[in-house]
Structures are given as C-alpha cells and as structure tokens.
Amino acid sequence: MRKISLAITGCMGRMGKQLIKSAVRDKTFKIVSLTENKRIKRKISGIKPELNSKSAFKKANVIIDFTIPKCTLEILRIAVRYKKKVVIGTTGFNKKEEILIKSLSRKIPILKAGNMSLGVNLLMHLTEIASKSLGKRFLSKIYEVHHKHKKDYPSGTALMLGKGIASGKNKEFYNMVGKKYLNKKTFPYGKKINFNSIRKGEIIGEHEVTFSSGKEIVKLNHESFDRALYSEGALAAAKWLFNKKPGLYSMRDLLNF
C-alpha cells in the first residue's frame, strides 16, 4: 500500500509534537516534512524542520496545520500554488479570513475543523438539533475551559458550537455572537450567544452548551482527557481528504453526520 506523504506545520507546538507521535505510529503515513516559523537546528524524528516554503511542501500529499491564522494563510497560498491538500486545525480566524479560506478551497481540497474529535463533532450535531427543537423560547450560552497556554478565546470548538446553535435557528452565526467573557465565575444568557472562556492549569478541553427557557435548562457537554484524540482525528481527516476534489470540508463530512 502506498503511504501518504505528510507535512506537519508548527512542529514544535503542542499539537505539532503530538501529530508527529501519532503519525509515526500510523503506518498509513510517511512524514516527509516538518516546518516551524523559526529555524530549528536539530532533527526531529530524523527530519530537519524548515520554514514554510515550496521546498518544504513539494514532496507532501497532505499538509496538516495547527498553527495561527497568519501562518495558516501563508501555508494555504503555497498549497494552492502547488496543488497540495490541507487539513486545518488552527483556530481564531476572523470573518474575512474564513471567507478567504472558502475561496481558496475552490482550488484545492481543504478540511477545516475547530476540533478534530468525534465526540465534539457529535456534540455540534446534537447542538443543532437542540437549538432547532427548543426554538425561540430558549436562550443559549457556551462555556469552555482550556489550558493556561491557549491564547485565543473563545476556543475554535466553542465557536463551532455557536455555529451549531445559529444553524439550528437558521440564522447567520456572526449576527448571533454576543459577549465574550474571560475567566468569569458566572455569566448571563442573552438574546445572542454569550461565551465564557476559562484558562487554567493544563486542562485539555471542556465544553458545555446550555439552553434555558427560564423554567427549565438543557445542557450538552464534552470533556477531553488526551491530546492524541485530536492528532488521531487530524490523521483520519488527512486519509479521508487524500482522494477528495477541491472544496471546503469539515469533520462532519468525514463522519457523515
């Protein structure tokens, strides 16, 4: 069986390191390139990291990217030029950047997800169903917890879940975004979706969606205990994307929710 040639960006980051571990164990892949935004002298898994460039990606079939928005867009421009498939786990994109990614996906296959976990993507599906079923009488809010090193808030997963709420109500997500709180003990419901992000310790990820009518509350939640959950999901996405035509895909396409 032919192996999928894989490039991993942000190789010195938390997810980059985890992706390398998981890819080395998965016999479907051969890591051909590692990149970072600064020069690294030592080899990692027998490969010397490079800067993002044509030479770094020329041997790769698929690029997996967990970095920052600016870096992701740089990688996508190279990928489009040389027809490389890209799995994006980066979060924190603004509306303009999201539109650009969608535009670039007309030229290459891109799978983008704020979370690569099966459970989280199921949670988003259930969030859509609950939002649609509960209707206008129920207000909603989203609570999330991540490790103290995570810079962006709300998390990509929290925003995914917000999109699930908006989709269930058949509304534009960006018009539904309410207040964004950081490290608050409590936070209110609103006519729009309010978010509260907690950053502490080394917590991998907790997310909770709450709906309230004032008379009853419905909660949907998910907890992550192992970072390999995300790297294995990203590798599953890379396998699935390998034979796809240009387009913007999500984990829900892969999982057929």
N, C-alpha and C positions, 0 to 999 in steps of 0.2 A: 504493500500500500504506500502510495506517495504521501510524504509528510507535508504538512502545511508550513511554509516558511514564515516565521513570525518575527515582527519587530515590536519591541516594548519600549515606549517612551517613559520619561520620568523614572528611570530605572533605580534611582537612589531614594525615591519616595517610599512611603509605607506600602502603597498598593503596587508600585513597581517591583519592590522586593518580593512581595507575596506572589505576584504574577510569575516571576522567574521561578520560584519554588514550585508552583503548580504546573507550569509549562514543562519543566524538567521531568516531572513525574508522568506527564501525559504523553504517551508515545505517538500521538497524532501530530505533534508539533516538533519543529526544529527551530530553535531560536537562532536567527541569523544576524540580528542587530539589536543593540541597546542604545538608547540616547538619553542625554541629560542636557540641561541648559547651561552647564559649565563643563570644562574639560576635566575628565577623570583619568588619572594616570594608570591606576591598577585595573586588571582584568576582573570581570565578574562572570562566573560560570564559563571561563575560557574566552570571553569576548571583551574587547576593549570598547567602552562606551564612546559614542561620538556625539557631536552636535546634530540637531535636526537638519538634514540635507538630502539631496538626491542620492549621494553615495551611501548614506546611512540606510535608505529605504529601497534601493534598487533591487535587492535580492528578495525582498519580502513579498509574500502574497497578501498578508493581512497585517495591519498596524493596530495595536491595542494602546489606547491613550487614556491615562488617568493623570492629568497634569492641572493646568489652569487655563481659563478661556483663551488668553492671548497666545499661549503656546499651542493649544489645540487648533486654532485657526491657522497658525503658521504651518502646522503639520498637514492640515487639510489642503492647503494651497499646493503643497508639494505632492500630496497624494493625488489630487485631481490632475496635475500635470503629467504624472507617470502612471495613472490608472491603478492605484492601489486601493484596496478595500480597508475601511477603518471602523473599528469598534470604539465608541467614545463613552467613557465612564466619568469624564470630567463634569463638574457641576459649577453653577454660579454664572451661567450665561445670561446676558440681558436680552430683551426682546429683539433688538437689532441683530445681535449675534445669532439668535435662534433662526431668524429669517435667512441670514446668510448661509447657515448650515443646511437649511432646507433647499436653498438654491443650489448649493454645491452637490447635493445628493442627486441632482438630475444627471450628473456626470459620472459619479462613482457610487457603489453601494456603501451606505453608512448605517450602522446600527448604533443608536444613541439611547442611553438609559441613565436616569439619575440613580438607579440601583439595579444591580445585576442579579439580585436574589429572587428565586422562585417565589418564596413566601411573600416578599414585598410586592411583587407584581400581582400576585393573587389578592393581596390586601387592596391594591389600587382598583382592581376589578370589582371587589366587594364594596369599595367606597363609592364607585359609580352607581352600583345597584342601589345601595342605601340612600344615596343622595336623590336619585330619581324616585325611589319608592316613598321616601319620607316627605318629599315635596317642600313647598314654601313655608310651611308652619314650623319647620325645624331650622334653627341656626346652627352653624358649624364652626369648629376651630381645630387647629392642629398643633400638637405638642411633640417636640423631638429632643433627644439627648445624644450628644456625641462627645468624643474625647476632647480634651482641652486644646489640642493642637489644630483642630479643624477651624479654618479661618472664615469660610463663607457661612452665612445664615440668612434665611432658613436653609436647611440642607436640600440637596437635589431631590432626595426622597420625599421630604415634606412638600416641596413644590409639585412633585409628581402626584402626590395625594391630593393637593389642592386642585390640580387639573382634573383629577377624578371627580371631585365634588362639582366643579364647574361643568364638566361634561355631562354629569348626571342631571344637571339643571338646564342643559342645553344653552349655556352661556359662555362668553369669551372669558378665559381664565384671567387675563390681565385686568379686566374690569371687575373681577371678583376679589382681587387681592386687597386685604385690609391692612391692619397694623402688624408690624414685625417687632416682636419683643425679644430681648436677650437676657437670659438668666433671671426671669421673674418667677416668684413662687406661685403666683396665680395670675391669670389673665382672662379678660372677658370674651364672651361671644359678641358678634356684631352682625350687621346686615351683610357685611362682606366677610371673607375668611381671614381670621386673625391667626397669627403664628407665634409660638413661644419656643425659642431655642435655648437649650441648656448646654453649656460647655464645661465639662468637669472630668477629672481623672483620665482613665484610659478606656472609657466605655466605647464599644464598637458601634452600637446604634440601637436606639429605641424610638419607635414612632407610634403615635396614637391619634386617631381621628375621632372626634366627639360630636354628636348631633344632639341638640336639646330643643324641646318644644316648650320648656318651662314647667311641664308636667311629668316628663319622662326624659331619660337620657339613654342614648345608644352609643356604645364605644366599640371601636375596632382597633386592634393594636398588634404590633410585631416587635420582637426583640432579636438582635443578632449577637451571637456569642463567639464567632470565629471568622476572622477576616478572609479565610480561604473560601468562605461562602461566595464572596464577591469575585475573587480571581477565577474560581471554577465556573462561575456563571459567565464571566467575560470570555473564557476559553470556549465554552459551549456556544456563545454568540459568534465567535470567530469561525468555528466549524460550520455553523449554520449559514453565515454570511458568505462563505467561500464560494458557493455556487449561485449566488444571487445576482440579479441585474441591478443597474443603478436605481436608487430610491432611498428614502429615509425610513428605516425600520426601527422597531423597538423590541424589547424582550417579550412583549405581549404577542408580537407576530411570531416569534420563535416558539412561544409556549401555546399559541393558538387559543388565547382567551377571547 
